[in-house]
């Protein structure tokens, strides 16, 4: 029995080492899954924020291009511009 004891201890230590290495590998994989999940959440929030900013900028651009806004700016800054007369308007087909 004493002759088999070192082999049995070696076998148990080997199995225990394999089990611990498996647990460490599993833990590492779970940590990476959680980290990637948080990163995906952050990127999704960034995308939503950037989309909202893009939409706000589109609305602002359209407002700045509107004839009413341009007219208000001309009046406000007294640029000396006036509406064209019907004879000055040329329609392009």
Biopython code that builds the backbone (N, CA, C, O; Angstrom):
import numpy as np
from Bio.PDB.StructureBuilder import StructureBuilder

atoms = [
    (1, "UNK", "N", (0.819, -1.202, 0.000)),
    (1, "UNK", "CA", (0.000, 0.000, 0.000)),
    (1, "UNK", "C", (0.852, 1.251, 0.000)),
    (1, "UNK", "O", (0.486, 2.235, -0.641)),
    (2, "UNK", "N", (1.986, 1.246, 0.702)),
    (2, "UNK", "CA", (2.845, 2.426, 0.754)),
    (2, "UNK", "C", (3.478, 2.708, -0.605)),
    (2, "UNK", "O", (3.816, 3.855, -0.896)),
    (3, "UNK", "N", (3.646, 1.689, -1.438)),
    (3, "UNK", "CA", (4.249, 1.900, -2.754)),
    (3, "UNK", "C", (3.278, 2.649, -3.675)),
    (3, "UNK", "O", (3.710, 3.432, -4.522)),
    (4, "UNK", "N", (2.011, 2.420, -3.518)),
    (4, "UNK", "CA", (0.997, 3.059, -4.360)),
    (4, "UNK", "C", (0.650, 4.465, -3.880)),
    (4, "UNK", "O", (0.067, 5.252, -4.626)),
    (5, "UNK", "N", (1.004, 4.775, -2.654)),
    (5, "UNK", "CA", (0.616, 6.060, -2.081)),
    (5, "UNK", "C", (1.190, 7.262, -2.856)),
    (5, "UNK", "O", (0.427, 8.180, -3.155)),
    (6, "UNK", "N", (2.492, 7.307, -3.198)),
    (6, "UNK", "CA", (3.001, 8.447, -3.985)),
    (6, "UNK", "C", (2.306, 8.569, -5.347)),
    (6, "UNK", "O", (2.068, 9.681, -5.818)),
    (7, "UNK", "N", (1.983, 7.452, -5.973)),
    (7, "UNK", "CA", (1.287, 7.503, -7.262)),
    (7, "UNK", "C", (-0.126, 8.067, -7.080)),
    (7, "UNK", "O", (-0.611, 8.842, -7.903)),
    (8, "UNK", "N", (-0.776, 7.657, -5.977)),
    (8, "UNK", "CA", (-2.119, 8.134, -5.705)),
    (8, "UNK", "C", (-2.109, 9.631, -5.401)),
    (8, "UNK", "O", (-2.982, 10.364, -5.866)),
    (9, "UNK", "N", (-1.130, 10.087, -4.625)),
    (9, "UNK", "CA", (-1.003, 11.518, -4.311)),
    (9, "UNK", "C", (-0.725, 12.299, -5.589)),
    (9, "UNK", "O", (-1.312, 13.360, -5.804)),
    (10, "UNK", "N", (0.155, 11.791, -6.435)),
    (10, "UNK", "CA", (0.479, 12.449, -7.707)),
    (10, "UNK", "C", (-0.770, 12.533, -8.592)),
    (10, "UNK", "O", (-1.021, 13.555, -9.231)),
    (11, "UNK", "N", (-1.545, 11.448, -8.621)),
    (11, "UNK", "CA", (-2.774, 11.434, -9.417)),
    (11, "UNK", "C", (-3.760, 12.477, -8.893)),
    (11, "UNK", "O", (-4.332, 13.234, -9.678)),
    (12, "UNK", "N", (-3.965, 12.522, -7.581)),
    (12, "UNK", "CA", (-4.878, 13.500, -6.993)),
    (12, "UNK", "C", (-4.402, 14.937, -7.216)),
    (12, "UNK", "O", (-5.198, 15.820, -7.535)),
    (13, "UNK", "N", (-3.113, 15.159, -7.049)),
    (13, "UNK", "CA", (-2.576, 16.504, -7.302)),
    (13, "UNK", "C", (-2.752, 16.897, -8.764)),
    (13, "UNK", "O", (-3.059, 18.049, -9.069)),
    (14, "UNK", "N", (-2.558, 15.940, -9.664)),
    (14, "UNK", "CA", (-2.765, 16.216, -11.091)),
    (14, "UNK", "C", (-4.214, 16.554, -11.385)),
    (14, "UNK", "O", (-4.497, 17.517, -12.098)),
    (15, "UNK", "N", (-5.145, 15.760, -10.837)),
    (15, "UNK", "CA", (-6.564, 16.028, -11.047)),
    (15, "UNK", "C", (-6.978, 17.359, -10.415)),
    (15, "UNK", "O", (-7.748, 18.122, -10.999)),
    (16, "UNK", "N", (-6.457, 17.627, -9.212)),
    (16, "UNK", "CA", (-6.757, 18.886, -8.547)),
    (16, "UNK", "C", (-6.220, 20.077, -9.355)),
    (16, "UNK", "O", (-6.881, 21.109, -9.470)),
    (17, "UNK", "N", (-5.018, 19.917, -9.910)),
    (17, "UNK", "CA", (-4.430, 20.988, -10.739)),
    (17, "UNK", "C", (-5.279, 21.236, -11.985)),
    (17, "UNK", "O", (-5.532, 22.383, -12.354)),
    (18, "UNK", "N", (-5.712, 20.164, -12.622)),
    (18, "UNK", "CA", (-6.551, 20.305, -13.814)),
    (18, "UNK", "C", (-7.864, 20.999, -13.451)),
    (18, "UNK", "O", (-8.330, 21.863, -14.193)),
    (19, "UNK", "N", (-8.464, 20.629, -12.315)),
    (19, "UNK", "CA", (-9.710, 21.232, -11.872)),
    (19, "UNK", "C", (-9.519, 22.726, -11.593)),
    (19, "UNK", "O", (-10.343, 23.543, -12.004)),
    (20, "UNK", "N", (-8.440, 23.085, -10.900)),
    (20, "UNK", "CA", (-8.177, 24.493, -10.580)),
    (20, "UNK", "C", (-7.908, 25.286, -11.856)),
    (20, "UNK", "O", (-8.399, 26.407, -11.994)),
    (21, "UNK", "N", (-7.150, 24.735, -12.776)),
    (21, "UNK", "CA", (-6.883, 25.416, -14.050)),
    (21, "UNK", "C", (-8.199, 25.611, -14.811)),
    (21, "UNK", "O", (-8.409, 26.661, -15.419)),
    (22, "UNK", "N", (-9.075, 24.617, -14.784)),
    (22, "UNK", "CA", (-10.384, 24.744, -15.426)),
    (22, "UNK", "C", (-11.216, 25.852, -14.795)),
    (22, "UNK", "O", (-11.859, 26.629, -15.501)),
    (23, "UNK", "N", (-11.203, 25.928, -13.459)),
    (23, "UNK", "CA", (-11.935, 26.996, -12.771)),
    (23, "UNK", "C", (-11.379, 28.367, -13.115)),
    (23, "UNK", "O", (-12.139, 29.310, -13.338)),
    (24, "UNK", "N", (-10.053, 28.483, -13.160)),
    (24, "UNK", "CA", (-9.435, 29.760, -13.512)),
    (24, "UNK", "C", (-9.789, 30.162, -14.945)),
    (24, "UNK", "O", (-10.064, 31.331, -15.214)),
    (25, "UNK", "N", (-9.783, 29.198, -15.857)),
    (25, "UNK", "CA", (-10.134, 29.475, -17.243)),
    (25, "UNK", "C", (-11.597, 29.912, -17.343)),
    (25, "UNK", "O", (-11.907, 30.874, -18.047)),
    (26, "UNK", "N", (-12.492, 29.219, -16.650)),
    (26, "UNK", "CA", (-13.914, 29.569, -16.655)),
    (26, "UNK", "C", (-14.126, 30.976, -16.082)),
    (26, "UNK", "O", (-14.893, 31.764, -16.635)),
    (27, "UNK", "N", (-13.445, 31.286, -14.972)),
    (27, "UNK", "CA", (-13.567, 32.604, -14.354)),
    (27, "UNK", "C", (-13.088, 33.687, -15.308)),
    (27, "UNK", "O", (-13.727, 34.732, -15.437)),
    (28, "UNK", "N", (-11.977, 33.446, -15.971)),
    (28, "UNK", "CA", (-11.447, 34.421, -16.931)),
    (28, "UNK", "C", (-12.446, 34.656, -18.070)),
    (28, "UNK", "O", (-12.656, 35.794, -18.488)),
    (29, "UNK", "N", (-13.051, 33.591, -18.563)),
    (29, "UNK", "CA", (-14.041, 33.726, -19.649)),
    (29, "UNK", "C", (-15.251, 34.528, -19.183)),
    (29, "UNK", "O", (-15.744, 35.381, -19.921)),
    (30, "UNK", "N", (-15.733, 34.271, -17.984)),
    (30, "UNK", "CA", (-16.889, 35.003, -17.468)),
    (30, "UNK", "C", (-16.561, 36.481, -17.279)),
    (30, "UNK", "O", (-17.380, 37.346, -17.589)),
    (31, "UNK", "N", (-15.364, 36.770, -16.771)),
    (31, "UNK", "CA", (-14.952, 38.164, -16.586)),
    (31, "UNK", "C", (-14.916, 38.884, -17.933)),
    (31, "UNK", "O", (-15.359, 40.027, -18.035)),
    (32, "UNK", "N", (-14.398, 38.231, -18.952)),
    (32, "UNK", "CA", (-14.340, 38.822, -20.289)),
    (32, "UNK", "C", (-15.747, 39.051, -20.844)),
    (32, "UNK", "O", (-15.998, 40.071, -21.486)),
    (33, "UNK", "N", (-16.668, 38.108, -20.600)),
    (33, "UNK", "CA", (-18.052, 38.280, -21.064)),
    (33, "UNK", "C", (-18.692, 39.500, -20.413)),
    (33, "UNK", "O", (-19.357, 40.287, -21.086)),
    (34, "UNK", "N", (-18.498, 39.658, -19.124)),
    (34, "UNK", "CA", (-19.071, 40.802, -18.415)),
    (34, "UNK", "C", (-18.439, 42.098, -18.919)),
    (34, "UNK", "O", (-19.143, 43.079, -19.156)),
    (35, "UNK", "N", (-17.106, 42.109, -19.084)),
    (35, "UNK", "CA", (-16.415, 43.305, -19.565)),
    (35, "UNK", "C", (-16.911, 43.703, -20.953)),
    (35, "UNK", "O", (-17.159, 44.879, -21.216)),
    (36, "UNK", "N", (-17.054, 42.726, -21.829)),
    (36, "UNK", "CA", (-17.528, 43.009, -23.188)),
    (36, "UNK", "C", (-18.978, 43.482, -23.157)),
    (36, "UNK", "O", (-19.359, 44.351, -23.941)),
    (37, "UNK", "N", (-19.792, 42.919, -22.258)),
    (37, "UNK", "CA", (-21.170, 43.375, -22.111)),
    (37, "UNK", "C", (-21.235, 44.842, -21.704)),
    (37, "UNK", "O", (-22.028, 45.611, -22.248)),
    (38, "UNK", "N", (-20.388, 45.229, -20.733)),
    (38, "UNK", "CA", (-20.342, 46.635, -20.323)),
    (38, "UNK", "C", (-19.875, 47.525, -21.469)),
    (38, "UNK", "O", (-20.394, 48.625, -21.659)),
    (39, "UNK", "N", (-18.899, 47.051, -22.229)),
    (39, "UNK", "CA", (-18.396, 47.840, -23.357)),
    (39, "UNK", "C", (-19.483, 48.023, -24.426)),
    (39, "UNK", "O", (-19.619, 49.103, -25.000)),
    (40, "UNK", "N", (-20.244, 46.973, -24.684)),
    (40, "UNK", "CA", (-21.339, 47.067, -25.657)),
    (40, "UNK", "C", (-22.377, 48.075, -25.174)),
    (40, "UNK", "O", (-22.891, 48.867, -25.964)),
    (41, "UNK", "N", (-22.683, 48.047, -23.881)),
    (41, "UNK", "CA", (-23.651, 48.996, -23.322)),
    (41, "UNK", "C", (-23.151, 50.427, -23.477)),
    (41, "UNK", "O", (-23.913, 51.315, -23.859)),
    (42, "UNK", "N", (-21.865, 50.654, -23.179)),
    (42, "UNK", "CA", (-21.295, 52.005, -23.332)),
    (42, "UNK", "C", (-21.347, 52.461, -24.784)),
    (42, "UNK", "O", (-21.709, 53.604, -25.066)),
    (43, "UNK", "N", (-20.988, 51.579, -25.700)),
    (43, "UNK", "CA", (-20.998, 51.940, -27.122)),
    (43, "UNK", "C", (-22.420, 52.207, -27.614)),
    (43, "UNK", "O", (-22.635, 53.103, -28.430)),
    (44, "UNK", "N", (-23.383, 51.442, -27.126)),
    (44, "UNK", "CA", (-24.785, 51.666, -27.503)),
    (44, "UNK", "C", (-25.258, 53.025, -27.000)),
    (44, "UNK", "O", (-25.939, 53.757, -27.718)),
    (45, "UNK", "N", (-24.890, 53.361, -25.754)),
    (45, "UNK", "CA", (-25.254, 54.680, -25.211)),
    (45, "UNK", "C", (-24.597, 55.801, -26.014)),
    (45, "UNK", "O", (-25.221, 56.826, -26.288)),
    (46, "UNK", "N", (-23.320, 55.596, -26.392)),
    (46, "UNK", "CA", (-22.631, 56.599, -27.212)),
    (46, "UNK", "C", (-23.336, 56.779, -28.556)),
    (46, "UNK", "O", (-23.506, 57.899, -29.036)),
    (47, "UNK", "N", (-23.744, 55.658, -29.153)),
    (47, "UNK", "CA", (-24.422, 55.738, -30.449)),
    (47, "UNK", "C", (-25.741, 56.498, -30.319)),
    (47, "UNK", "O", (-26.058, 57.329, -31.170)),
    (48, "UNK", "N", (-26.515, 56.222, -29.263)),
    (48, "UNK", "CA", (-27.777, 56.930, -29.066)),
    (48, "UNK", "C", (-27.533, 58.425, -28.876)),
    (48, "UNK", "O", (-28.258, 59.253, -29.427)),
    (49, "UNK", "N", (-26.503, 58.765, -28.091)),
    (49, "UNK", "CA", (-26.184, 60.174, -27.850)),
    (49, "UNK", "C", (-25.760, 60.851, -29.137)),
    (49, "UNK", "O", (-26.200, 61.965, -29.422)),
    (50, "UNK", "N", (-24.912, 60.201, -29.920)),
    (50, "UNK", "CA", (-24.453, 60.790, -31.176)),
    (50, "UNK", "C", (-25.590, 60.917, -32.193)),
    (50, "UNK", "O", (-25.635, 61.885, -32.952)),
    (51, "UNK", "N", (-26.503, 59.952, -32.213)),
    (51, "UNK", "CA", (-27.651, 60.032, -33.110)),
    (51, "UNK", "C", (-28.537, 61.213, -32.731)),
    (51, "UNK", "O", (-29.028, 61.932, -33.601)),
    (52, "UNK", "N", (-28.739, 61.410, -31.431)),
    (52, "UNK", "CA", (-29.549, 62.550, -30.986)),
    (52, "UNK", "C", (-28.872, 63.867, -31.357)),
    (52, "UNK", "O", (-29.541, 64.807, -31.788)),
    (53, "UNK", "N", (-27.551, 63.943, -31.193)),
    (53, "UNK", "CA", (-26.811, 65.146, -31.572)),
    (53, "UNK", "C", (-26.917, 65.388, -33.072)),
    (53, "UNK", "O", (-27.110, 66.521, -33.513)),
    (54, "UNK", "N", (-26.790, 64.319, -33.854)),
    (54, "UNK", "CA", (-26.894, 64.435, -35.314)),
    (54, "UNK", "C", (-28.269, 64.973, -35.710)),
    (54, "UNK", "O", (-28.374, 65.858, -36.559)),
    (55, "UNK", "N", (-29.316, 64.436, -35.094)),
    (55, "UNK", "CA", (-30.664, 64.894, -35.416)),
    (55, "UNK", "C", (-30.859, 66.359, -35.023)),
    (55, "UNK", "O", (-31.486, 67.125, -35.755)),
    (56, "UNK", "N", (-30.319, 66.743, -33.863)),
    (56, "UNK", "CA", (-30.433, 68.146, -33.438)),
    (56, "UNK", "C", (-29.700, 69.062, -34.414)),
    (56, "UNK", "O", (-30.184, 70.148, -34.730)),
    (57, "UNK", "N", (-28.544, 68.631, -34.887)),
    (57, "UNK", "CA", (-27.784, 69.447, -35.840)),
    (57, "UNK", "C", (-28.498, 69.543, -37.188)),
    (57, "UNK", "O", (-28.461, 70.587, -37.840)),
    (58, "UNK", "N", (-29.146, 68.454, -37.605)),
    (58, "UNK", "CA", (-29.918, 68.504, -38.859)),
    (58, "UNK", "C", (-31.049, 69.517, -38.748)),
    (58, "UNK", "O", (-31.293, 70.294, -39.672)),
    (59, "UNK", "N", (-31.739, 69.502, -37.605)),
    (59, "UNK", "CA", (-32.844, 70.445, -37.390)),
    (59, "UNK", "C", (-32.313, 71.874, -37.384)),
    (59, "UNK", "O", (-32.917, 72.771, -37.972)),
    (60, "UNK", "N", (-31.185, 72.079, -36.718)),
    (60, "UNK", "CA", (-30.608, 73.429, -36.670)),
    (60, "UNK", "C", (-30.176, 73.892, -38.055)),
    (60, "UNK", "O", (-30.364, 75.057, -38.406)),
    (61, "UNK", "N", (-29.601, 72.990, -38.842)),
    (61, "UNK", "CA", (-29.187, 73.348, -40.203)),
    (61, "UNK", "C", (-30.388, 73.750, -41.043)),
    (61, "UNK", "O", (-30.344, 74.747, -41.763)),
    (62, "UNK", "N", (-31.455, 72.978, -40.953)),
    (62, "UNK", "CA", (-32.662, 73.321, -41.714)),
    (62, "UNK", "C", (-33.236, 74.659, -41.274)),
    (62, "UNK", "O", (-33.728, 75.433, -42.095)),
    (63, "UNK", "N", (-33.170, 74.926, -39.966)),
    (63, "UNK", "CA", (-33.681, 76.206, -39.467)),
    (63, "UNK", "C", (-32.811, 77.356, -40.005)),
    (63, "UNK", "O", (-33.330, 78.398, -40.405)),
    (64, "UNK", "N", (-31.492, 77.157, -40.008)),
    (64, "UNK", "CA", (-30.604, 78.215, -40.490)),
    (64, "UNK", "C", (-30.758, 78.458, -41.990)),
    (64, "UNK", "O", (-30.517, 79.566, -42.470)),
    (65, "UNK", "N", (-31.153, 77.435, -42.722)),
    (65, "UNK", "CA", (-31.328, 77.578, -44.166)),
    (65, "UNK", "C", (-32.702, 78.112, -44.540)),
    (65, "UNK", "O", (-32.935, 78.438, -45.704)),
    (66, "UNK", "N", (-33.599, 78.208, -43.600)),
    (66, "UNK", "CA", (-34.969, 78.634, -43.922)),
    (66, "UNK", "C", (-34.991, 80.105, -44.335)),
    (66, "UNK", "O", (-34.254, 80.921, -43.781)),
    (67, "UNK", "N", (-35.826, 80.436, -45.297)),
    (67, "UNK", "CA", (-35.925, 81.828, -45.751)),
    (67, "UNK", "C", (-36.336, 82.788, -44.630)),
    (67, "UNK", "O", (-35.892, 83.936, -44.600)),
    (68, "UNK", "N", (-37.173, 82.323, -43.723)),
    (68, "UNK", "CA", (-37.603, 83.193, -42.621)),
    (68, "UNK", "C", (-36.420, 83.581, -41.739)),
    (68, "UNK", "O", (-36.293, 84.730, -41.318)),
    (69, "UNK", "N", (-35.574, 82.623, -41.473)),
    (69, "UNK", "CA", (-34.405, 82.907, -40.622)),
    (69, "UNK", "C", (-33.448, 83.875, -41.335)),
    (69, "UNK", "O", (-32.934, 84.814, -40.728)),
    (70, "UNK", "N", (-33.223, 83.632, -42.612)),
    (70, "UNK", "CA", (-32.329, 84.512, -43.377)),
    (70, "UNK", "C", (-32.897, 85.921, -43.400)),
    (70, "UNK", "O", (-32.161, 86.895, -43.246)),
    (71, "UNK", "N", (-34.199, 86.028, -43.592)),
    (71, "UNK", "CA", (-34.841, 87.341, -43.607)),
    (71, "UNK", "C", (-34.680, 88.044, -42.257)),
    (71, "UNK", "O", (-34.397, 89.241, -42.213)),
    (72, "UNK", "N", (-34.854, 87.320, -41.174)),
    (72, "UNK", "CA", (-34.687, 87.896, -39.833)),
    (72, "UNK", "C", (-33.264, 88.402, -39.624)),
    (72, "UNK", "O", (-33.057, 89.460, -39.030)),
    (73, "UNK", "N", (-32.282, 87.642, -40.116)),
    (73, "UNK", "CA", (-30.890, 88.047, -39.958)),
    (73, "UNK", "C", (-30.579, 89.305, -40.771)),
    (73, "UNK", "O", (-29.830, 90.173, -40.323)),
    (74, "UNK", "N", (-31.157, 89.394, -41.960)),
    (74, "UNK", "CA", (-30.951, 90.575, -42.796)),
    (74, "UNK", "C", (-31.525, 91.811, -42.103)),
    (74, "UNK", "O", (-30.883, 92.861, -42.057)),
    (75, "UNK", "N", (-32.727, 91.679, -41.570)),
    (75, "UNK", "CA", (-33.365, 92.798, -40.878)),
    (75, "UNK", "C", (-32.576, 93.151, -39.614)),
    (75, "UNK", "O", (-32.338, 94.325, -39.333)),
    (76, "UNK", "N", (-32.180, 92.146, -38.871)),
    (76, "UNK", "CA", (-31.489, 92.365, -37.593)),
    (76, "UNK", "C", (-30.163, 93.087, -37.798)),
    (76, "UNK", "O", (-29.827, 93.986, -37.028)),
    (77, "UNK", "N", (-29.421, 92.714, -38.806)),
    (77, "UNK", "CA", (-28.092, 93.289, -39.029)),
    (77, "UNK", "C", (-28.095, 94.429, -40.050)),
    (77, "UNK", "O", (-27.039, 94.952, -40.404)),
    (78, "UNK", "N", (-29.268, 94.807, -40.514)),
    (78, "UNK", "CA", (-29.420, 95.931, -41.435)),
    (78, "UNK", "C", (-28.419, 95.837, -42.587)),
    (78, "UNK", "O", (-27.576, 96.715, -42.770)),
    (79, "UNK", "N", (-28.528, 94.777, -43.342)),
    (79, "UNK", "CA", (-27.605, 94.534, -44.447)),
    (79, "UNK", "C", (-28.014, 95.254, -45.728)),
    (79, "UNK", "O", (-27.292, 95.198, -46.724)),
    (80, "UNK", "N", (-29.129, 95.909, -45.716)),
    (80, "UNK", "CA", (-29.549, 96.677, -46.878)),
    (80, "UNK", "C", (-30.125, 95.825, -47.991)),
    (80, "UNK", "O", (-30.216, 96.283, -49.130)),
    (81, "UNK", "N", (-30.504, 94.634, -47.700)),
    (81, "UNK", "CA", (-31.109, 93.774, -48.718)),
    (81, "UNK", "C", (-32.612, 93.970, -48.696)),
    (81, "UNK", "O", (-33.196, 94.299, -47.663)),
    (82, "UNK", "N", (-33.228, 93.764, -49.845)),
    (82, "UNK", "CA", (-34.681, 93.867, -49.905)),
    (82, "UNK", "C", (-35.198, 92.782, -50.828)),
    (82, "UNK", "O", (-34.444, 92.198, -51.606)),
    (83, "UNK", "N", (-36.471, 92.524, -50.736)),
    (83, "UNK", "CA", (-37.093, 91.484, -51.554)),
    (83, "UNK", "C", (-37.057, 91.916, -53.022)),
    (83, "UNK", "O", (-37.242, 93.097, -53.316)),
    (84, "UNK", "N", (-36.826, 90.992, -53.937)),
    (84, "UNK", "CA", (-36.796, 91.344, -55.353)),
    (84, "UNK", "C", (-38.205, 91.650, -55.868)),
    (84, "UNK", "O", (-39.198, 91.112, -55.379)),
    (85, "UNK", "N", (-38.254, 92.507, -56.841)),
    (85, "UNK", "CA", (-39.535, 92.809, -57.478)),
    (85, "UNK", "C", (-39.875, 91.664, -58.429)),
    (85, "UNK", "O", (-38.998, 90.881, -58.796)),
    (86, "UNK", "N", (-41.140, 91.562, -58.829)),
    (86, "UNK", "CA", (-41.499, 90.468, -59.752)),
    (86, "UNK", "C", (-40.710, 90.514, -61.060)),
    (86, "UNK", "O", (-40.475, 89.470, -61.670)),
    (87, "UNK", "N", (-40.298, 91.702, -61.502)),
    (87, "UNK", "CA", (-39.518, 91.802, -62.745)),
    (87, "UNK", "C", (-38.104, 91.267, -62.559)),
    (87, "UNK", "O", (-37.472, 90.843, -63.527)),
    (88, "UNK", "N", (-37.599, 91.280, -61.330)),
    (88, "UNK", "CA", (-36.233, 90.810, -61.066)),
    (88, "UNK", "C", (-36.161, 89.285, -60.887)),
    (88, "UNK", "O", (-35.071, 88.713, -60.895)),
    (89, "UNK", "N", (-37.276, 88.652, -60.731)),
    (89, "UNK", "CA", (-37.295, 87.210, -60.515)),
    (89, "UNK", "C", (-37.270, 86.502, -61.871)),
    (89, "UNK", "O", (-38.101, 86.766, -62.740)),
    (90, "UNK", "N", (-36.309, 85.607, -62.032)),
    (90, "UNK", "CA", (-36.173, 84.832, -63.265)),
    (90, "UNK", "C", (-36.447, 83.377, -62.907)),
    (90, "UNK", "O", (-35.775, 82.808, -62.048)),
    (91, "UNK", "N", (-37.415, 82.788, -63.553)),
    (91, "UNK", "CA", (-37.741, 81.388, -63.320)),
    (91, "UNK", "C", (-36.990, 80.534, -64.329)),
    (91, "UNK", "O", (-37.038, 80.778, -65.535)),
    (92, "UNK", "N", (-36.306, 79.542, -63.816)),
    (92, "UNK", "CA", (-35.532, 78.646, -64.675)),
    (92, "UNK", "C", (-36.341, 77.368, -64.862)),
    (92, "UNK", "O", (-36.761, 76.739, -63.890)),
    (93, "UNK", "N", (-36.557, 76.984, -66.147)),
    (93, "UNK", "CA", (-37.370, 75.781, -66.388)),
    (93, "UNK", "C", (-36.627, 74.505, -66.012)),
    (93, "UNK", "O", (-37.171, 73.410, -66.154)),
]
sb = StructureBuilder()
sb.init_structure("model")
sb.init_model(0)
sb.init_chain("A")
sb.init_seg("    ")
for serial, (resi, resn, name, xyz) in enumerate(atoms, 1):
    if name == "N":
        sb.init_residue(resn, " ", resi, " ")
    sb.init_atom(name, np.array(xyz, "f"), 0.0, 1.0, " ", f" {name:<3s}", serial, name[0])
structure = sb.get_structure()
